[in-house]
Structure formats: structure tokens, C-alpha cells
Amino acid sequence: MTNPTHGPRTQGFPTQAPAGQAPPPPGFAQRQDLSFAPPARPPRRRRGPLVILSVLAAVIVLALGFVVGYLIYRPADGPAASPLAAQDGTAAGDAGNSFSAAGNPAAGAGGVFDLRRGAVFVQTNDPTTNEVIAFARSDDGRLHEVGRYKTGGVGSGSFEDSAHGIVLGTTAGESSPQHNIDSAQLLYVANAGSDTISVFRVAADGLQLVSNVPSGGTKPVSLTVNHGLLYALNSGELDDRFVLKFPDEFLDNCTHGDQPSVSGFRIDVEGRLAPIPASTRPLSGGGRSGCSQVSFTPDGTQLVVSERLATLPQQPPENGAIDTFTVNPDGTLGAKAVQNTSGAGPFGFSFTKDGTALFSEQNHADKGKGTASSYTMLGNGTLKAISKGVPNSGTDSCWIVPTNDGKLAFTSNALGGGSISTYRIEDTGALTLLHPQAADGHTRDGTFDVALSHDSRWLYQLNSHFGLLQVFQVNSDGTLKFIEEHKAFDITLPENGGQLPPFGIAAF
């Protein structure tokens, strides 16, 4: 079967591309006891004052020494604490990573890593033990691996055609990939192989697993959080394979198994999830539903799902659909609206802070036919198109993220050599293409998930073909300056039997 989503991959898979533990901060120096012998044969009337002054001076010296030592070696966030242990029992940073402030370019202010100030998270999607890899971000945007943390679930071991497999934020909302709030306390992860959702608490120096619960369906691939609610998109796919026969047979997810659906959960203050009764709802229906992403609108009143394939009356499946649900006060979903799209194959989407919806459209991997569209949400939950299918010359446009000021949007194009395109967002919400390729010479096939830092200064891109995490600086004109890349995963290419499993990225 030829994969209508990504098309034949007869080329574009070159050979794989290339990714210390320092002693703990020194303690205070051993201080010798100080003695103060009285001067030889002093007059009796002056001995008492001299001794008192000498003792007072010694106390002052010792106190000053303690204060100076504390200021030099104090941690950034209170009393010293040992790094959190990774879930496999390995201390954070024990994978050949140095935590020395001096000489480590990834050290943050004061030489201390703090994932709550700047971080990037990706997941392995490993079919044996799914893990999240945590990277700390320095002021120059560079990354340093802090640790790898088991989710308590397993991945599918295969590429997932989805967006927002990892979500960062709080119980109140998302800080990445959708920037509705500016806080990074909890990390939510979809375990596509074990049909579960994991929640981590983000500490300064690592992740702490809070819970791992069933997702309410089969194969969760996308998550969203808002106002104490979490909804999971379950693809229903029962076949974990992506590559059926290289180079021309690939499997569309959401098309061979249970009907795709969404399920809701309440989140308590600790990040624990509790399923909401009667919250599970199917998508548009039919046997082919290439579900891609679920997200709340910024105000949390609507839930939106993109389907790059959809079985709708009098419409070819390749056109896809967008489903919207009203969110009831009790967390369940109300009326569903299924609507046609401006372009073919809606995939990833995001919202500006004023509520304009931006969609990437893959056009089913037709070479050079990637597009993006923008919509405004009407009061009844339906979408009204602003810009329709604005081309970017890329192939397989799948993920899109806007800057915090709502002026620029970046779309990643997975194939055709891989590229990241930049659009200008007009005040009306209309899209204008600025740069078909914003990062010349540093992207390649497999340019997948993208995320922006919370200040929109840095863009991070996950390349699942080569296991790379790339770092770019965002320039004011919408171009991207390549900073570095990390070899985050060991990948087997499809021609050698690989399935390209990693998916999902969140940044802060």
C-alpha cells in the first residue's frame, strides 16, 4: 500500500548523522582554630580590653569567611540538594554529562541548571521502556542533557503522524508547544504503546514521575491541557508499524483498528489524573481517520481536533476535516461540528494569543505542495477561513508554531530535503510567506516536531530520521540561525528496517 500521507520514500534517507560528571561543588575550607596569646608582660590594666578586642576580631573574620563562602557556593534555589535520581536509578546527568559551572557552556546563571528556567523535552517512544530526555537551556540557547526518565509506560516503537505527543505547563494550561501560560511545572507524555498518559513534576534538576494512568482508548498520540482539564487523542490504531515495505509501502495511523476518539481527565494540584465519566467522544467517523492533534482553544471553551484523512459525505478522504467540540462546565464535551478545510490534509495547528487558529497542511506529501491556513473561531464553535492554503514550497508540512507576539509562525516540512518555512501573521490573522527555507543548509529529511522557547528567542526541532535535536536562534526578520545539534537518539533508517520512533517535543 502506498502511504497517502507521506508518499513513496524512494530517497531522502542518507546515512546517519552524528551528539562528565564533575565533582560536587567544593565545601567550605577546613578552618584552623585561632588562639590569641596575651602580649608579653602587658600592663595589667590593659590586658582585659586587648583580649576582648582580639576575640571580637576573630569572630568577625570567621563570620565574614562564612558569608563569602556561602555566596560563592550557594545553589540558585535555596539549600543544596543532590540531583534528582532518574527513574532508572541513575543520577541526573550521569550519562557522561558534566555539571561543572566553570567550563560548561550550558550552565545557567550562577552555574546551576534549572529546567524550570529553560528546557527542552523529547520522548524516545521506545517499545520496551519509553523515556523522556530532559535538556537544560543556557542563556545562549544551547542545551545540555540533564537525564533520561522512564515514563512507566512504553512507546509504539514507530513513527506517529501526530503533534503534541508531549505537553508542558501546569494544571491551568500549556506553556509548550502551545504558549497559553508562562510556567513549566508539569510535563504530560503520551505512551502510545501502553495506552497510558504519564505526568512528571518538573524540578530544577530533573523530573519526578507523578502518575501513569490509562488514556481512555487505544494508542494516545496527542494531549492538551486547560483549566484543570486534560484531553487525550487516541488514534485507535492497532498496527504499530510505519514502514510496511521499503521504499513504497507505509501505514497510515488511525486507519486500522478502533475508531479514533478523545477522552477527558481532571488534573489535581499534584498533577494526578482522574478520568471524567462519559467524556469519550468519537471523531468524524468512518474507517479512515488520519487523526493528528487535539488542542483546547486558549480560553478553554472549545476542543479542536485535526484529521488529515476523513470519511465525509461527498468529499475525498485526502481533504481531511477539523472537528470542534464545546466544553461543558463539568468537563464533558457538548455538540460536535465537523467541517471541511481550506487546504488538504490538516495536520498540526496552534493558536495565537488572540485566538487565531493556524494550521499546517501536508497535501499528502505531494512534492513542494505544503501549505498553511488560518481561521477565526466563531461563537458556535465553527471555523471561518482567513487565509486559505498559502503555499510554502515545502513537502509534507506537518507542524506549526507562532511566536508569542503573534507576528511570525514557523512550519516544519518533513520531506523534500526538509525545511522550516516562516510566515508573517498580519493583524487580521492572514498569512504571508516570508521565507520558504528559513534555516538554509541545516535541515534535512525528517524535519519533524518544532517548539519555541517561552520567550520565542530559540526554536528547537526534532529530526526523527537521524535522532537529532537541533537548536536555532530566531532572528527578527524570521530567518533562523543554526546554533548546534545533539545526537539524542540512535536511529535505524527505514531501508535497514527502522521505524523512526521518536515523537513529541516541548520547550521552555
Buried (B, 14 or more C-beta within 10 A) or exposed (E): EEBBBBBEBEEBBEEBBEEEBBEEBEEEEEEEEEEEEEEEEEEEEEEEEEBEEBEEEBEEEEEEEEEEBEEEBBBEBEEEEEBBBBBEEEBBBBBEBBBBBEEBEBBBEEBBBBBBBBBBBBBBBBBEBBBBBBBBBBEEBBBBBBBBBBBBBBBBBBBBBBBBBBBBBBBBBBBBBBBBBEBBBBBBBBBBBBBBBBBBBBBBBBBBBBBBBBBBBBBBBBBBBBBBBBBBBBBBBEBBBBBEEBBEEBBBBBBBBBBBBBBBBBBEEEBBBEBBEEBBBBBBBBEBBBBBBBBBBBEBBBBBBBBBBBBBEEEEBBBBBBBBBBBBEEBBBEEBBBBBBBBBBBBBBBBBEEBBBBBBBBBBBBEBBBBBBBBBBEEEBBBEBBBBBBBBBBBBBBBBBBBBEBBBBBBBBBBBBBBBBBBBBBEEBBBEBBBBBBBEEBBBBBBBBBBBBBEBBBBBBBBBBBBBBBBBBBEEEBBBBBBBBBBBBEBEBBEEEBBBBBBBBBBB
